[in-house]
Amino acid sequence: MSESKTIYCGSGKKQNDGWLKVTINPDKLMEYVEEFNGNKFVKLNINIKDEADQYGKDVSISVDTWKPDAQPIDADVEGDDDLPF
């Protein structure tokens, strides 16, 4: 398994328990844009820091680069449940 580098793309401040105010740098996201059913998206990780940094930012945003390990699909085996995943 290779170690992946964290790609930080933004930061912000926690306004209250239900509201985060953030800024994202779109230039850092361009190579991570994915497409699904004709829609483009970027997976992000949003973390609330224990302490604010020197600029008062207590929210960190990074690109979610995790990919599942490729596993072969056995077409002859059918699942016993009705779950779509």
Phi and psi restraints in degrees (range 20) as a CNS / XPLOR table:
assign (resid 1 and name C) (resid 2 and name N)
       (resid 2 and name CA) (resid 2 and name C) 1.0 -92.5 20.0 2
assign (resid 2 and name N) (resid 2 and name CA)
       (resid 2 and name C) (resid 3 and name N) 1.0 146.2 20.0 2
assign (resid 2 and name C) (resid 3 and name N)
       (resid 3 and name CA) (resid 3 and name C) 1.0 -78.9 20.0 2
assign (resid 3 and name N) (resid 3 and name CA)
       (resid 3 and name C) (resid 4 and name N) 1.0 133.4 20.0 2
assign (resid 3 and name C) (resid 4 and name N)
       (resid 4 and name CA) (resid 4 and name C) 1.0 -104.5 20.0 2
assign (resid 4 and name N) (resid 4 and name CA)
       (resid 4 and name C) (resid 5 and name N) 1.0 143.9 20.0 2
assign (resid 4 and name C) (resid 5 and name N)
       (resid 5 and name CA) (resid 5 and name C) 1.0 -83.1 20.0 2
assign (resid 5 and name N) (resid 5 and name CA)
       (resid 5 and name C) (resid 6 and name N) 1.0 139.1 20.0 2
assign (resid 5 and name C) (resid 6 and name N)
       (resid 6 and name CA) (resid 6 and name C) 1.0 -74.4 20.0 2
assign (resid 6 and name N) (resid 6 and name CA)
       (resid 6 and name C) (resid 7 and name N) 1.0 128.9 20.0 2
assign (resid 6 and name C) (resid 7 and name N)
       (resid 7 and name CA) (resid 7 and name C) 1.0 -103.9 20.0 2
assign (resid 7 and name N) (resid 7 and name CA)
       (resid 7 and name C) (resid 8 and name N) 1.0 98.3 20.0 2
assign (resid 7 and name C) (resid 8 and name N)
       (resid 8 and name CA) (resid 8 and name C) 1.0 -77.2 20.0 2
assign (resid 8 and name N) (resid 8 and name CA)
       (resid 8 and name C) (resid 9 and name N) 1.0 133.1 20.0 2
assign (resid 8 and name C) (resid 9 and name N)
       (resid 9 and name CA) (resid 9 and name C) 1.0 -130.9 20.0 2
assign (resid 9 and name N) (resid 9 and name CA)
       (resid 9 and name C) (resid 10 and name N) 1.0 4.8 20.0 2
assign (resid 9 and name C) (resid 10 and name N)
       (resid 10 and name CA) (resid 10 and name C) 1.0 177.9 20.0 2
assign (resid 10 and name N) (resid 10 and name CA)
       (resid 10 and name C) (resid 11 and name N) 1.0 177.0 20.0 2
assign (resid 10 and name C) (resid 11 and name N)
       (resid 11 and name CA) (resid 11 and name C) 1.0 -156.9 20.0 2
assign (resid 11 and name N) (resid 11 and name CA)
       (resid 11 and name C) (resid 12 and name N) 1.0 176.5 20.0 2
assign (resid 11 and name C) (resid 12 and name N)
       (resid 12 and name CA) (resid 12 and name C) 1.0 -176.3 20.0 2
assign (resid 12 and name N) (resid 12 and name CA)
       (resid 12 and name C) (resid 13 and name N) 1.0 -168.3 20.0 2
assign (resid 12 and name C) (resid 13 and name N)
       (resid 13 and name CA) (resid 13 and name C) 1.0 -130.1 20.0 2
assign (resid 13 and name N) (resid 13 and name CA)
       (resid 13 and name C) (resid 14 and name N) 1.0 140.7 20.0 2
assign (resid 13 and name C) (resid 14 and name N)
       (resid 14 and name CA) (resid 14 and name C) 1.0 -77.6 20.0 2
assign (resid 14 and name N) (resid 14 and name CA)
       (resid 14 and name C) (resid 15 and name N) 1.0 119.9 20.0 2
assign (resid 14 and name C) (resid 15 and name N)
       (resid 15 and name CA) (resid 15 and name C) 1.0 -85.7 20.0 2
assign (resid 15 and name N) (resid 15 and name CA)
       (resid 15 and name C) (resid 16 and name N) 1.0 -41.1 20.0 2
assign (resid 15 and name C) (resid 16 and name N)
       (resid 16 and name CA) (resid 16 and name C) 1.0 -162.7 20.0 2
assign (resid 16 and name N) (resid 16 and name CA)
       (resid 16 and name C) (resid 17 and name N) 1.0 -173.9 20.0 2
assign (resid 16 and name C) (resid 17 and name N)
       (resid 17 and name CA) (resid 17 and name C) 1.0 -59.7 20.0 2
assign (resid 17 and name N) (resid 17 and name CA)
       (resid 17 and name C) (resid 18 and name N) 1.0 -26.1 20.0 2
assign (resid 17 and name C) (resid 18 and name N)
       (resid 18 and name CA) (resid 18 and name C) 1.0 -114.5 20.0 2
assign (resid 18 and name N) (resid 18 and name CA)
       (resid 18 and name C) (resid 19 and name N) 1.0 12.2 20.0 2
assign (resid 18 and name C) (resid 19 and name N)
       (resid 19 and name CA) (resid 19 and name C) 1.0 -144.1 20.0 2
assign (resid 19 and name N) (resid 19 and name CA)
       (resid 19 and name C) (resid 20 and name N) 1.0 120.5 20.0 2
assign (resid 19 and name C) (resid 20 and name N)
       (resid 20 and name CA) (resid 20 and name C) 1.0 -113.8 20.0 2
assign (resid 20 and name N) (resid 20 and name CA)
       (resid 20 and name C) (resid 21 and name N) 1.0 134.1 20.0 2
assign (resid 20 and name C) (resid 21 and name N)
       (resid 21 and name CA) (resid 21 and name C) 1.0 -110.3 20.0 2
assign (resid 21 and name N) (resid 21 and name CA)
       (resid 21 and name C) (resid 22 and name N) 1.0 117.8 20.0 2
assign (resid 21 and name C) (resid 22 and name N)
       (resid 22 and name CA) (resid 22 and name C) 1.0 -131.3 20.0 2
assign (resid 22 and name N) (resid 22 and name CA)
       (resid 22 and name C) (resid 23 and name N) 1.0 161.7 20.0 2
assign (resid 22 and name C) (resid 23 and name N)
       (resid 23 and name CA) (resid 23 and name C) 1.0 -127.6 20.0 2
assign (resid 23 and name N) (resid 23 and name CA)
       (resid 23 and name C) (resid 24 and name N) 1.0 133.1 20.0 2
assign (resid 23 and name C) (resid 24 and name N)
       (resid 24 and name CA) (resid 24 and name C) 1.0 -121.2 20.0 2
assign (resid 24 and name N) (resid 24 and name CA)
       (resid 24 and name C) (resid 25 and name N) 1.0 138.2 20.0 2
assign (resid 24 and name C) (resid 25 and name N)
       (resid 25 and name CA) (resid 25 and name C) 1.0 -90.9 20.0 2
assign (resid 25 and name N) (resid 25 and name CA)
       (resid 25 and name C) (resid 26 and name N) 1.0 105.6 20.0 2
assign (resid 25 and name C) (resid 26 and name N)
       (resid 26 and name CA) (resid 26 and name C) 1.0 -65.7 20.0 2
assign (resid 26 and name N) (resid 26 and name CA)
       (resid 26 and name C) (resid 27 and name N) 1.0 -25.8 20.0 2
assign (resid 26 and name C) (resid 27 and name N)
       (resid 27 and name CA) (resid 27 and name C) 1.0 -61.6 20.0 2
assign (resid 27 and name N) (resid 27 and name CA)
       (resid 27 and name C) (resid 28 and name N) 1.0 -31.3 20.0 2
assign (resid 27 and name C) (resid 28 and name N)
       (resid 28 and name CA) (resid 28 and name C) 1.0 -79.7 20.0 2
assign (resid 28 and name N) (resid 28 and name CA)
       (resid 28 and name C) (resid 29 and name N) 1.0 -9.5 20.0 2
assign (resid 28 and name C) (resid 29 and name N)
       (resid 29 and name CA) (resid 29 and name C) 1.0 -99.8 20.0 2
assign (resid 29 and name N) (resid 29 and name CA)
       (resid 29 and name C) (resid 30 and name N) 1.0 -19.3 20.0 2
assign (resid 29 and name C) (resid 30 and name N)
       (resid 30 and name CA) (resid 30 and name C) 1.0 -51.0 20.0 2
assign (resid 30 and name N) (resid 30 and name CA)
       (resid 30 and name C) (resid 31 and name N) 1.0 -45.0 20.0 2
assign (resid 30 and name C) (resid 31 and name N)
       (resid 31 and name CA) (resid 31 and name C) 1.0 -77.4 20.0 2
assign (resid 31 and name N) (resid 31 and name CA)
       (resid 31 and name C) (resid 32 and name N) 1.0 -4.2 20.0 2
assign (resid 31 and name C) (resid 32 and name N)
       (resid 32 and name CA) (resid 32 and name C) 1.0 -108.4 20.0 2
assign (resid 32 and name N) (resid 32 and name CA)
       (resid 32 and name C) (resid 33 and name N) 1.0 6.7 20.0 2
assign (resid 32 and name C) (resid 33 and name N)
       (resid 33 and name CA) (resid 33 and name C) 1.0 -69.2 20.0 2
assign (resid 33 and name N) (resid 33 and name CA)
       (resid 33 and name C) (resid 34 and name N) 1.0 128.9 20.0 2
assign (resid 33 and name C) (resid 34 and name N)
       (resid 34 and name CA) (resid 34 and name C) 1.0 -115.5 20.0 2
assign (resid 34 and name N) (resid 34 and name CA)
       (resid 34 and name C) (resid 35 and name N) 1.0 160.7 20.0 2
assign (resid 34 and name C) (resid 35 and name N)
       (resid 35 and name CA) (resid 35 and name C) 1.0 -124.8 20.0 2
assign (resid 35 and name N) (resid 35 and name CA)
       (resid 35 and name C) (resid 36 and name N) 1.0 139.2 20.0 2
assign (resid 35 and name C) (resid 36 and name N)
       (resid 36 and name CA) (resid 36 and name C) 1.0 -145.9 20.0 2
assign (resid 36 and name N) (resid 36 and name CA)
       (resid 36 and name C) (resid 37 and name N) 1.0 123.1 20.0 2
assign (resid 36 and name C) (resid 37 and name N)
       (resid 37 and name CA) (resid 37 and name C) 1.0 51.9 20.0 2
assign (resid 37 and name N) (resid 37 and name CA)
       (resid 37 and name C) (resid 38 and name N) 1.0 40.2 20.0 2
assign (resid 37 and name C) (resid 38 and name N)
       (resid 38 and name CA) (resid 38 and name C) 1.0 80.2 20.0 2
assign (resid 38 and name N) (resid 38 and name CA)
       (resid 38 and name C) (resid 39 and name N) 1.0 0.5 20.0 2
assign (resid 38 and name C) (resid 39 and name N)
       (resid 39 and name CA) (resid 39 and name C) 1.0 -108.3 20.0 2
assign (resid 39 and name N) (resid 39 and name CA)
       (resid 39 and name C) (resid 40 and name N) 1.0 142.8 20.0 2
assign (resid 39 and name C) (resid 40 and name N)
       (resid 40 and name CA) (resid 40 and name C) 1.0 -100.3 20.0 2
assign (resid 40 and name N) (resid 40 and name CA)
       (resid 40 and name C) (resid 41 and name N) 1.0 143.3 20.0 2
assign (resid 40 and name C) (resid 41 and name N)
       (resid 41 and name CA) (resid 41 and name C) 1.0 -153.9 20.0 2
assign (resid 41 and name N) (resid 41 and name CA)
       (resid 41 and name C) (resid 42 and name N) 1.0 163.5 20.0 2
assign (resid 41 and name C) (resid 42 and name N)
       (resid 42 and name CA) (resid 42 and name C) 1.0 -131.6 20.0 2
assign (resid 42 and name N) (resid 42 and name CA)
       (resid 42 and name C) (resid 43 and name N) 1.0 130.1 20.0 2
assign (resid 42 and name C) (resid 43 and name N)
       (resid 43 and name CA) (resid 43 and name C) 1.0 -85.6 20.0 2
assign (resid 43 and name N) (resid 43 and name CA)
       (resid 43 and name C) (resid 44 and name N) 1.0 130.6 20.0 2
assign (resid 43 and name C) (resid 44 and name N)
       (resid 44 and name CA) (resid 44 and name C) 1.0 -126.1 20.0 2
assign (resid 44 and name N) (resid 44 and name CA)
       (resid 44 and name C) (resid 45 and name N) 1.0 152.9 20.0 2
assign (resid 44 and name C) (resid 45 and name N)
       (resid 45 and name CA) (resid 45 and name C) 1.0 -108.6 20.0 2
assign (resid 45 and name N) (resid 45 and name CA)
       (resid 45 and name C) (resid 46 and name N) 1.0 128.4 20.0 2
assign (resid 45 and name C) (resid 46 and name N)
       (resid 46 and name CA) (resid 46 and name C) 1.0 -118.5 20.0 2
assign (resid 46 and name N) (resid 46 and name CA)
       (resid 46 and name C) (resid 47 and name N) 1.0 119.7 20.0 2
assign (resid 46 and name C) (resid 47 and name N)
       (resid 47 and name CA) (resid 47 and name C) 1.0 -121.5 20.0 2
assign (resid 47 and name N) (resid 47 and name CA)
       (resid 47 and name C) (resid 48 and name N) 1.0 138.4 20.0 2
assign (resid 47 and name C) (resid 48 and name N)
       (resid 48 and name CA) (resid 48 and name C) 1.0 -94.5 20.0 2
assign (resid 48 and name N) (resid 48 and name CA)
       (resid 48 and name C) (resid 49 and name N) 1.0 122.6 20.0 2
assign (resid 48 and name C) (resid 49 and name N)
       (resid 49 and name CA) (resid 49 and name C) 1.0 -76.7 20.0 2
assign (resid 49 and name N) (resid 49 and name CA)
       (resid 49 and name C) (resid 50 and name N) 1.0 155.1 20.0 2
assign (resid 49 and name C) (resid 50 and name N)
       (resid 50 and name CA) (resid 50 and name C) 1.0 -68.7 20.0 2
assign (resid 50 and name N) (resid 50 and name CA)
       (resid 50 and name C) (resid 51 and name N) 1.0 -34.7 20.0 2
assign (resid 50 and name C) (resid 51 and name N)
       (resid 51 and name CA) (resid 51 and name C) 1.0 -136.1 20.0 2
assign (resid 51 and name N) (resid 51 and name CA)
       (resid 51 and name C) (resid 52 and name N) 1.0 147.9 20.0 2
assign (resid 51 and name C) (resid 52 and name N)
       (resid 52 and name CA) (resid 52 and name C) 1.0 -71.2 20.0 2
assign (resid 52 and name N) (resid 52 and name CA)
       (resid 52 and name C) (resid 53 and name N) 1.0 150.6 20.0 2
assign (resid 52 and name C) (resid 53 and name N)
       (resid 53 and name CA) (resid 53 and name C) 1.0 -81.7 20.0 2
assign (resid 53 and name N) (resid 53 and name CA)
       (resid 53 and name C) (resid 54 and name N) 1.0 -171.0 20.0 2
assign (resid 53 and name C) (resid 54 and name N)
       (resid 54 and name CA) (resid 54 and name C) 1.0 -64.3 20.0 2
assign (resid 54 and name N) (resid 54 and name CA)
       (resid 54 and name C) (resid 55 and name N) 1.0 -17.1 20.0 2
assign (resid 54 and name C) (resid 55 and name N)
       (resid 55 and name CA) (resid 55 and name C) 1.0 -101.7 20.0 2
assign (resid 55 and name N) (resid 55 and name CA)
       (resid 55 and name C) (resid 56 and name N) 1.0 6.1 20.0 2
assign (resid 55 and name C) (resid 56 and name N)
       (resid 56 and name CA) (resid 56 and name C) 1.0 83.7 20.0 2
assign (resid 56 and name N) (resid 56 and name CA)
       (resid 56 and name C) (resid 57 and name N) 1.0 7.5 20.0 2
assign (resid 56 and name C) (resid 57 and name N)
       (resid 57 and name CA) (resid 57 and name C) 1.0 -81.9 20.0 2
assign (resid 57 and name N) (resid 57 and name CA)
       (resid 57 and name C) (resid 58 and name N) 1.0 125.7 20.0 2
assign (resid 57 and name C) (resid 58 and name N)
       (resid 58 and name CA) (resid 58 and name C) 1.0 -120.5 20.0 2
assign (resid 58 and name N) (resid 58 and name CA)
       (resid 58 and name C) (resid 59 and name N) 1.0 13.9 20.0 2
assign (resid 58 and name C) (resid 59 and name N)
       (resid 59 and name CA) (resid 59 and name C) 1.0 -125.4 20.0 2
assign (resid 59 and name N) (resid 59 and name CA)
       (resid 59 and name C) (resid 60 and name N) 1.0 133.2 20.0 2
assign (resid 59 and name C) (resid 60 and name N)
       (resid 60 and name CA) (resid 60 and name C) 1.0 -119.2 20.0 2
assign (resid 60 and name N) (resid 60 and name CA)
       (resid 60 and name C) (resid 61 and name N) 1.0 137.1 20.0 2
assign (resid 60 and name C) (resid 61 and name N)
       (resid 61 and name CA) (resid 61 and name C) 1.0 -124.0 20.0 2
assign (resid 61 and name N) (resid 61 and name CA)
       (resid 61 and name C) (resid 62 and name N) 1.0 130.5 20.0 2
assign (resid 61 and name C) (resid 62 and name N)
       (resid 62 and name CA) (resid 62 and name C) 1.0 -137.7 20.0 2
assign (resid 62 and name N) (resid 62 and name CA)
       (resid 62 and name C) (resid 63 and name N) 1.0 159.7 20.0 2
assign (resid 62 and name C) (resid 63 and name N)
       (resid 63 and name CA) (resid 63 and name C) 1.0 -76.3 20.0 2
assign (resid 63 and name N) (resid 63 and name CA)
       (resid 63 and name C) (resid 64 and name N) 1.0 133.8 20.0 2
assign (resid 63 and name C) (resid 64 and name N)
       (resid 64 and name CA) (resid 64 and name C) 1.0 -85.0 20.0 2
assign (resid 64 and name N) (resid 64 and name CA)
       (resid 64 and name C) (resid 65 and name N) 1.0 102.4 20.0 2
assign (resid 64 and name C) (resid 65 and name N)
       (resid 65 and name CA) (resid 65 and name C) 1.0 -98.6 20.0 2
assign (resid 65 and name N) (resid 65 and name CA)
       (resid 65 and name C) (resid 66 and name N) 1.0 5.6 20.0 2
assign (resid 65 and name C) (resid 66 and name N)
       (resid 66 and name CA) (resid 66 and name C) 1.0 -64.7 20.0 2
assign (resid 66 and name N) (resid 66 and name CA)
       (resid 66 and name C) (resid 67 and name N) 1.0 134.7 20.0 2
assign (resid 66 and name C) (resid 67 and name N)
       (resid 67 and name CA) (resid 67 and name C) 1.0 -128.4 20.0 2
assign (resid 67 and name N) (resid 67 and name CA)
       (resid 67 and name C) (resid 68 and name N) 1.0 136.5 20.0 2
assign (resid 67 and name C) (resid 68 and name N)
       (resid 68 and name CA) (resid 68 and name C) 1.0 -67.1 20.0 2
assign (resid 68 and name N) (resid 68 and name CA)
       (resid 68 and name C) (resid 69 and name N) 1.0 151.5 20.0 2
assign (resid 68 and name C) (resid 69 and name N)
       (resid 69 and name CA) (resid 69 and name C) 1.0 -65.5 20.0 2
assign (resid 69 and name N) (resid 69 and name CA)
       (resid 69 and name C) (resid 70 and name N) 1.0 136.2 20.0 2
assign (resid 69 and name C) (resid 70 and name N)
       (resid 70 and name CA) (resid 70 and name C) 1.0 -69.6 20.0 2
assign (resid 70 and name N) (resid 70 and name CA)
       (resid 70 and name C) (resid 71 and name N) 1.0 127.9 20.0 2
assign (resid 70 and name C) (resid 71 and name N)
       (resid 71 and name CA) (resid 71 and name C) 1.0 -125.7 20.0 2
assign (resid 71 and name N) (resid 71 and name CA)
       (resid 71 and name C) (resid 72 and name N) 1.0 136.9 20.0 2
assign (resid 71 and name C) (resid 72 and name N)
       (resid 72 and name CA) (resid 72 and name C) 1.0 -65.0 20.0 2
assign (resid 72 and name N) (resid 72 and name CA)
       (resid 72 and name C) (resid 73 and name N) 1.0 144.5 20.0 2
assign (resid 72 and name C) (resid 73 and name N)
       (resid 73 and name CA) (resid 73 and name C) 1.0 -102.0 20.0 2
assign (resid 73 and name N) (resid 73 and name CA)
       (resid 73 and name C) (resid 74 and name N) 1.0 126.6 20.0 2
assign (resid 73 and name C) (resid 74 and name N)
       (resid 74 and name CA) (resid 74 and name C) 1.0 -92.7 20.0 2
assign (resid 74 and name N) (resid 74 and name CA)
       (resid 74 and name C) (resid 75 and name N) 1.0 106.8 20.0 2
assign (resid 74 and name C) (resid 75 and name N)
       (resid 75 and name CA) (resid 75 and name C) 1.0 -67.6 20.0 2
assign (resid 75 and name N) (resid 75 and name CA)
       (resid 75 and name C) (resid 76 and name N) 1.0 -18.5 20.0 2
assign (resid 75 and name C) (resid 76 and name N)
       (resid 76 and name CA) (resid 76 and name C) 1.0 -83.5 20.0 2
assign (resid 76 and name N) (resid 76 and name CA)
       (resid 76 and name C) (resid 77 and name N) 1.0 -12.3 20.0 2
assign (resid 76 and name C) (resid 77 and name N)
       (resid 77 and name CA) (resid 77 and name C) 1.0 -101.0 20.0 2
assign (resid 77 and name N) (resid 77 and name CA)
       (resid 77 and name C) (resid 78 and name N) 1.0 127.8 20.0 2
assign (resid 77 and name C) (resid 78 and name N)
       (resid 78 and name CA) (resid 78 and name C) 1.0 -111.0 20.0 2
assign (resid 78 and name N) (resid 78 and name CA)
       (resid 78 and name C) (resid 79 and name N) 1.0 143.7 20.0 2
assign (resid 78 and name C) (resid 79 and name N)
       (resid 79 and name CA) (resid 79 and name C) 1.0 -74.3 20.0 2
assign (resid 79 and name N) (resid 79 and name CA)
       (resid 79 and name C) (resid 80 and name N) 1.0 158.3 20.0 2
assign (resid 79 and name C) (resid 80 and name N)
       (resid 80 and name CA) (resid 80 and name C) 1.0 -91.7 20.0 2
assign (resid 80 and name N) (resid 80 and name CA)
       (resid 80 and name C) (resid 81 and name N) 1.0 -8.6 20.0 2
assign (resid 80 and name C) (resid 81 and name N)
       (resid 81 and name CA) (resid 81 and name C) 1.0 -112.8 20.0 2
assign (resid 81 and name N) (resid 81 and name CA)
       (resid 81 and name C) (resid 82 and name N) 1.0 173.7 20.0 2
assign (resid 81 and name C) (resid 82 and name N)
       (resid 82 and name CA) (resid 82 and name C) 1.0 -99.3 20.0 2
assign (resid 82 and name N) (resid 82 and name CA)
       (resid 82 and name C) (resid 83 and name N) 1.0 9.4 20.0 2
assign (resid 82 and name C) (resid 83 and name N)
       (resid 83 and name CA) (resid 83 and name C) 1.0 -69.0 20.0 2
assign (resid 83 and name N) (resid 83 and name CA)
       (resid 83 and name C) (resid 84 and name N) 1.0 138.1 20.0 2
assign (resid 83 and name C) (resid 84 and name N)
       (resid 84 and name CA) (resid 84 and name C) 1.0 -80.6 20.0 2
assign (resid 84 and name N) (resid 84 and name CA)
       (resid 84 and name C) (resid 85 and name N) 1.0 -0.3 20.0 2
